[in-house]
Amino acid sequence: MRDIITLVCSECKQRNYTTTKNKKNTPQKLEFKKYCRFCRSHTLHKEGKK
């Protein structure tokens, strides 16, 4: 039931992180504030397309 998703930086659109989520419990898109090594700062990372 857990699917692998990619987290995309909202600033530079780089795919930096992968994680898993249970689509049954969290149908909405995930958002985390994580470090982007390309922007060299903490930015909002959203769930991207596969």
Contacts in CASP RR format, 6 or more apart in sequence:
PFRMAT RR
TARGET T0000
AUTHOR 0000-0000-0000
METHOD contacts of the structure
MODEL  1
MRDIITLVCSECKQRNYTTTKNKKNTPQKLEFKKYCRFCRSHTLHKEGKK
1 22 0 8 1.000
1 23 0 8 1.000
1 24 0 8 1.000
2 20 0 8 1.000
2 21 0 8 1.000
2 22 0 8 1.000
3 20 0 8 1.000
3 21 0 8 1.000
3 22 0 8 1.000
3 23 0 8 1.000
4 18 0 8 1.000
4 19 0 8 1.000
4 20 0 8 1.000
5 18 0 8 1.000
5 19 0 8 1.000
5 20 0 8 1.000
5 21 0 8 1.000
5 30 0 8 1.000
5 47 0 8 1.000
5 48 0 8 1.000
5 50 0 8 1.000
6 15 0 8 1.000
6 17 0 8 1.000
6 18 0 8 1.000
6 47 0 8 1.000
6 48 0 8 1.000
6 49 0 8 1.000
6 50 0 8 1.000
7 15 0 8 1.000
7 16 0 8 1.000
7 17 0 8 1.000
7 18 0 8 1.000
7 19 0 8 1.000
7 30 0 8 1.000
7 32 0 8 1.000
7 34 0 8 1.000
7 45 0 8 1.000
7 46 0 8 1.000
7 47 0 8 1.000
7 48 0 8 1.000
8 14 0 8 1.000
8 15 0 8 1.000
8 16 0 8 1.000
8 45 0 8 1.000
8 46 0 8 1.000
8 47 0 8 1.000
8 48 0 8 1.000
9 15 0 8 1.000
9 16 0 8 1.000
9 36 0 8 1.000
9 38 0 8 1.000
9 39 0 8 1.000
9 43 0 8 1.000
9 44 0 8 1.000
9 45 0 8 1.000
10 43 0 8 1.000
10 44 0 8 1.000
10 45 0 8 1.000
10 46 0 8 1.000
11 36 0 8 1.000
11 39 0 8 1.000
11 43 0 8 1.000
11 44 0 8 1.000
12 36 0 8 1.000
12 38 0 8 1.000
12 39 0 8 1.000
12 43 0 8 1.000
14 36 0 8 1.000
14 38 0 8 1.000
15 48 0 8 1.000
16 34 0 8 1.000
16 36 0 8 1.000
16 37 0 8 1.000
16 38 0 8 1.000
16 45 0 8 1.000
17 32 0 8 1.000
17 34 0 8 1.000
17 45 0 8 1.000
19 30 0 8 1.000
21 30 0 8 1.000
21 47 0 8 1.000
29 46 0 8 1.000
29 47 0 8 1.000
29 48 0 8 1.000
30 46 0 8 1.000
30 47 0 8 1.000
31 44 0 8 1.000
31 45 0 8 1.000
31 46 0 8 1.000
31 47 0 8 1.000
32 44 0 8 1.000
32 45 0 8 1.000
33 42 0 8 1.000
33 43 0 8 1.000
33 44 0 8 1.000
33 45 0 8 1.000
34 42 0 8 1.000
34 43 0 8 1.000
34 45 0 8 1.000
35 41 0 8 1.000
35 42 0 8 1.000
35 43 0 8 1.000
36 42 0 8 1.000
36 43 0 8 1.000
36 45 0 8 1.000
END
